[in-house]
């Protein structure tokens, strides 16, 4: 499970980013004659999609950081094994 965690985080974050962008773009279309309730609902949905986009970005960043940490651990382990072979 932990082996695939960074890839799962990156994929889920990318899907969340794409979905929040598309739904946020469709929410940004103006109403013909909006009432105050419609404008308030549109603003609250816009804030929800902004939050989802931010969570998706943080998800992707955390997945990339996990991949980077794992790659550095493997590289350091390979260096220590190659230096002890002499």
Secondary structure, 3 states (H helix, E strand, C coil): CCCCHHHHHHHHHHHHHHHHHHHHHHHCCCCCCCCHHHHHHHHHHHHHHHHHHHHHHHHHHHHHHHHHHHHHHHHHHHHHHHHCCC
